[in-house]
Amino acid sequence: MRCTAKLAAVFLGASVLALAGTVRAADSNSIPAGTILPVSLNTTLSSAKAKPGQVITARVMQDVPLADGRTIHTGASVIGRITSVTPASNGSPAMLSLRFETLKVAHQKISILTNLRAVAGFMSVEEAQIPNTGPDRGTPESAWTTTQIGGDSVYRGGGPVAGALGRVGEPVYGGVLDQLNANPDGGCRGAVDANGTPQALWVFSSNACGVYTLPHLKVVHSGRTNPTGEITLESSEGQIEVHAGAGILLRVNSAATPSGA
């Protein structure tokens, strides 16, 4: 019996050490503050149908290089939930609040806290991925010139990404890598938390900020301030309907601790 008890204690100690090692390794995988996550919604956001607690998901659409040299690869999942819903009724505006809280990379889940920089309807996302002129449609995609959501031009045949202030970045497979620019009119900042790494912006411009091609929708709380991480949308006319396929730029508020595998 004593031998069995000793053996159990050894196994328990080994398990605790192994778990501690896992947590320490996971802690090193937190996402640097200021990182942009370009995602496409998998879940339609509807003030007429959504319920508090409903799980929502989105897909990372471009490899995201991190300031410490790591990469979040295309296809990683961002998982969140609806926190409150108010359908439009008797002239009162529809409102919907949500939080994105988890980044799932392979079999690991990493806790995140994000705010919303820009959101665009799926038609804008589609248009940003087709060439500007008819003749370009007969050339390889790698040579197309396209226009980002927000107005930047992407010269994929060896040229730059150009905005109102000149060169802002470069095209890469699946999107662009740009220096993030402030948009004072929209209330969006440039680089934050000393994170000046070129950001993966997918189909968005370097100064993209706010709502694009989603009529009557506005962002009344981006999640930058208290309640931190909570994003609130409002529709001034009718219900909120942000369909699956919409594009979103999330920004990581702060380095977060992974929640485990």
N, C-alpha and C positions, 0 to 999 in steps of 0.2 A: 504493500500500500504506500509506504513512504517513498519507494522508488517511483511509483506512478505519480505521486504528488510532485516529486522533484522534476520529473520529466515534463509534467504539465506546466510547471513554473518556467522551465527553460523555453518551452514553446511560446508561452505567453510573453516572456521577455523578448524573444526574437521577433514576435509579431509587433510588439510596441515599437521596437527599434526600426523595423521595416516600415511601419506606418509613419514614423517621424521622418525617415528618409524620404518617403514619398511626398510628404507635405513640404519639406525643405526644397525638394526638386521642383515641386509645383509652384512654390512661391517665386522662384526665379523666372517663371513664365508669365508674370503679370504683364499687362499691356501698358506701354508708356503713355503717360498723360499727353493729350493733344493729338493722338493718333486718329486719323479719319478712317472710318469703316464704310466703304461704298456698298450698299446692299440693295437687293430687289425683294420686295415683299412677296412672301408666299401666301399670306393671309389677307383677305379683304377686310378693311376697317370700315365697319358700317354702324352708324349710331342707331339704326333701326333694328339691327339684329345682334349686335355684340352684347356680351354679358360681362360684368366684373369677374375677374379671375380667369377669363378665357385666355388660353395660350395663343400667342402669335409668333410666327417665325419669319425669318428673312435669310437670304443667301448672299454671302460675300461674292462680289462679281469680278474682282480683280485681285491678283496677288498684292498684298499689303506689306511693303518693307518696313520694318520697325527700326527705331533709332539705335537699338543695340545690335543690329545685324541679323536678327531673326526675320522670318517671313510668315505671315498668315496667308495661306494659299486659297485661291479661288475655290468656292464650294463649301467653305466653312459656314456653319450655321450661327445665326444670332437669334436668341430665344428671349421672348418677353411675355408680358401679360397685359390685359386690359385692367385698369384700376378703377375706372368709373365711366359711366355712360349716361348722357341725358339726351333722349331723342327730341327732335324738334316738335313743338306742340304749342298751338294757340299763339303763334307769333314769337314764341321764345326760341332762341337759337339752339341748334344741336351742339353738344359738346362731347368730347371723347378724350379720356386720358389713358396713357399707356407708359410702360417702362420696358426697356430692353436691359436684361440683367445677366445674361449668360452668353458667352462665346464658346461654341463647341467645335473643337479642332480635333479631328480623328476621334479618339475615345476619351479625350480630356475635356472637362468643362471648366471654363475660366470665368469667374465673376467679373462683371464690368459695370460701370456706371457711365451713362452716355447722355449727351444732349443732341438736339436736332439742329443741323445747320441748314439743310435744304431738302425739299421733297418735290417730286415731279410726277405727273401722271404717266401711265405706261405709253401713251402715244408720243409724248416728248422723248421718252427713252428710246422708242423705235426710230424716231426721226433723227436722233443724234448718231445713229449707227448706219445711216445710209449716205451715199455721196451727195455732195451739193449739186452736181450737174449731171445731166444725162450721159455725156461721153464717158464719165468716170465709171459708169456701171459696167463698161466692157473691160475694165482694167482690174488687176488683182486688188483685193481689199487693202493690201499693204501699201498701195499707192493712192488710195482715196484721200480726198480732202473732205472733212466733215465739220459740222458745227456743233459744239457742245451746248448743253443746257446752260444758258447764261451768256452765250455769244462767242466764246473763244473758238478760234479756228485751229483744226488739227491737220497738219500737212504730213500725211503718213508716208510719203515717198522720200523719206530722208530729211524732211524739214522739221520745224519746231511746232510747239503749241504756242499760238500767238493770241494775246489779248489786247485790250485797249492800251496797255502800257508797254506793248512789245512782247518779247519772248517771255513766257511764263513757265515753260516746261518742255517735255518731250513725249512723243507717242511711244507706247510700249505695247506688248501683246496684251490684248484684252482691255486696253484703256489708255490712261495717261499718267505720268508722274509730274506733278506741278508743285511749285512753291505756292502755298496757300496765301491768298491776298485778302485783306480786310474789305468789307463792304459796309461803310458807315451808314448808308441810307437804309440798309436792311438790318443793321445792328449786329453784323457778324464780324468777328475778329480775324486777324491773320494768325500766324503761328503763336501758340501759347505754351506755357510751361517749359520754355526753352527748347521746344521740339521744332526745330527748323528743318527737319528731314523732308525732302520732297514727298508729297502725299499722293496716294492712289485715289484718283477722283472719278475713274470709270468714264461716264458720259457727261460729267459736270464740269463747269468752268472753274478757274482758280478763285473767282470771287462769287461763285454761286451761293445764294443766300435766300431763304424764305421759300415761298410756294410758287410752283410753275404749272400752268395749264390745269389747275384744279379750281374751277370757278367757285367763288363764294367761300373758299376755305382760307383760314388764317391760323397762324401759330400764335396762341395767346400765352403759352409758356413753353420755352425750349428745353428746360431741364438744367440750365446752367446755374440757376439760383434755387433757393429753397422753395418747394421741395425738390432737392437735387435729383436729377435723373428722371423726373416725371415730365412727360411731354403732353401738352394739352392742345387739342385742335378744336376749332369752332367753325361752324358754317353759318353765314349770315342769311342763307336762304335754303330751306329744305334740309334734308338729312346729310350727314357726312358719309361720303362714299369714296374711299381711296382703294381702288381695286388692286388685286394681286397683279404683280408686274410693275407697280409703281417703283420709282427709284428714290433712294433716301441716302443722304450723307449724315452719318452719325459721327460725333466726336467723343472720344473717351475723356471723361471728366478727370479721372484720377487713376493712378496705378492701382489695380485691384488684386485681390488674392484668389487664386483658383479654388474652386469648391471640390475638386477631386476628379477622379477618372469617370 
